[in-house]
Amino acid sequence: MTIHDIIEGKKQWRAHMARVKSLPPDYQIVYREIQKYFFKVGPVALTEGNLLAELLDFFEQGVASGRGVLDVVGSDVAAFCDELIGDEPTHAELYQRSITAEPGGAGK
């Protein structure tokens, strides 16, 4: 990764967060809680895909249609998160598999 890539990534992240700040307060709160959940769980799609960008697009559509955030995601936000990542592997699972696959790993 070059310095240019890092700078470009920061610019994209700042633009993304500016979009989040333009959401109504209830959407912002739920978005940040989902973001924390994903950062904690660590789905691979978070770093390799556009999971947060797609979530933000989904929220912006909800705002445009005049729906409340809980009408969009449901009353169980954690279940909504789990459904979004589905069977997507997490970084923790990949790490666990890697250490159990190594000779002399804990799983042997």
C-alpha positions in Angstrom: 0.0 0.0 0.0 1.4 3.3 -1.0 1.1 6.7 0.6 -1.2 7.7 -2.2 -3.5 4.8 -1.4 -3.6 5.7 2.2 -4.5 9.3 1.5 -7.1 8.3 -1.0 -8.6 5.9 1.5 -8.8 8.6 4.1 -10.5 10.9 1.7 -13.1 8.3 0.8 -13.7 7.5 4.5 -14.2 11.2 5.3 -16.6 11.6 2.5 -18.4 8.5 3.7 -18.7 9.9 7.3 -19.9 13.2 5.9 -22.8 11.3 4.3 -23.5 9.6 7.6 -23.6 13.0 9.4 -26.2 14.2 6.9 -28.6 11.5 8.0 -31.3 12.2 10.6 -30.1 11.7 14.2 -31.9 8.3 14.7 -30.3 6.9 11.5 -26.9 8.2 12.6 -27.2 6.5 16.0 -28.2 3.1 14.5 -25.6 3.4 11.8 -22.8 4.0 14.4 -24.0 1.1 16.5 -24.0 -1.2 13.4 -20.6 0.1 12.5 -19.3 -0.7 16.1 -20.8 -4.2 15.8 -19.1 -4.9 12.5 -15.8 -3.6 13.8 -16.1 -5.8 16.8 -17.3 -8.9 14.9 -14.9 -8.3 12.0 -16.7 -9.7 8.9 -14.3 -10.1 6.0 -16.8 -8.2 3.7 -16.1 -5.1 5.8 -12.5 -4.8 4.6 -12.9 -6.4 1.2 -16.2 -5.1 0.1 -18.6 -2.2 0.3 -20.7 -3.3 3.2 -20.8 0.0 5.0 -21.3 2.0 1.8 -24.2 -0.3 0.9 -25.7 0.1 4.3 -25.4 3.9 4.0 -27.1 3.8 0.6 -29.9 1.6 2.2 -30.3 4.2 5.0 -30.4 7.1 2.6 -33.2 5.3 0.7 -35.1 4.8 3.9 -34.8 8.6 4.7 -35.9 9.5 1.2 -39.0 7.3 1.5 -39.8 8.9 4.8 -39.5 5.8 6.9 -38.0 5.7 10.4 -34.8 3.8 11.0 -36.5 1.0 13.0 -39.0 0.6 10.2 -36.0 0.0 7.9 -33.9 -2.4 10.0 -36.5 -3.8 12.4 -36.5 -3.6 16.2 -33.6 -6.1 16.6 -30.6 -4.3 15.2 -28.2 -7.1 16.1 -30.3 -9.6 14.2 -30.3 -7.2 11.2 -26.5 -7.1 11.4 -26.2 -10.8 11.6 -28.5 -11.2 8.6 -26.4 -8.7 6.6 -23.2 -10.6 7.2 -24.9 -14.0 7.0 -22.4 -16.9 6.6 -19.6 -14.4 5.8 -16.4 -15.5 7.6 -15.0 -13.2 10.2 -11.4 -12.3 10.7 -11.5 -14.0 14.1 -12.7 -17.2 12.5 -10.0 -17.1 9.8 -7.4 -16.5 12.5 -8.7 -19.4 14.5 -8.6 -21.7 11.5 -5.1 -20.6 10.7 -3.7 -21.4 14.2 -5.5 -24.7 14.4 -4.2 -25.7 10.9 -0.6 -25.0 11.8 1.5 -27.9 13.0 1.6 -27.9 16.7 -1.5 -25.7 16.8 -4.0 -25.8 19.7 -6.5 -27.8 17.7 -4.2 -30.8 17.3 
